[in-house]
């Protein structure tokens, strides 16, 4: 690193707060507690910053850690739990390492969830396909929504989703990604969600293009928010309705079910980002394996816009799924709305 690059580096991680989230990045990050306050320390090289949060500050909901290395004390994690702040940790590639949350447990919800519920699956798929139609306006997706109403089995619902998905991604094929620098040709347009790094070619997790790298980072934020939502409403993250648990235990199947609702919102957000700007070569970098990842400060923008895009649809979907489960329960389950506060809003409207 040259001296000329250091002033630019100082601007990479400002501002720290985006909406209701705090970003912790760089190298040698620390989260500790001093004199009853949470102390957040991070930065790049000689450019360091330190902030403090008091317990009465309620504007922060998430602390998102993207730092390459550092430490978090037990006191800091306990402090965040006590004041209701969730900690979300991402690795350099954007994958979720950890989320912290306070879980609300309801055994009757887990019982219905374990038995499966076709109505809840149809609801999730209806929201996903509706979102995909609003993004692409593909007539076959509209036809899929009509056929979805009469689908009575998971197999039929899955077949409808797969057919609509092929039409959807084909519609987005060729979306240009503009660069002012010289970059590889396959970076300049979206072609497919499949990854050239995977032997099967069926999974997009190992992105090799900037478009897919931005999608994957935004989907990771959606995954983290869905996991937090599951714990807030009492859903078991491992008991998926459509997805099935995997041997590696890294992906929670119920969380993946909820993320499906948010994917079209993420897709539209990334399409907006791509249409609004001309990227530079430094916005992305490749790992030794050829994996493409989002660099800083673009990653902060994607994280901010992804949280804004997925927060509401995931919150609504999580609560609605539990309310659907309550209809199948032998005993009445109180319909809570801890994420959207819809119950409170209705009561206030009635009083008004």
Secondary structure, DSSP 8 states (H G I E B T S, - for coil): --HHHHHHHHTTT---EETTEEEE-BSSEEEEEETTEEEEEEEETTEEEEEEE-TT--S--EEEE--SSEEE-HHHHHHHHHHT-EEEEE-TTS-EEEE-------HHHHHHHHH--HHHHHHHHHHHHHHHHHHH--HHHHHHHHHHTT--SHHHHHHHHHHHHHHHHHHHTT-B--BSS---GGGSB---SS-TTSSSS---SS--SHHHHHHHHHHHHHHHHHHHHHHHHT--TT--SSS---TT--S-HHHHHHHHHHHHHHHHHHHHHHHH--B-GGGEEE-TT--EEE-TTHHHHHHHHHHHHHHHHHHHHHHHHHHHHHHH-SS------TTT-HHHHHHHHHH-
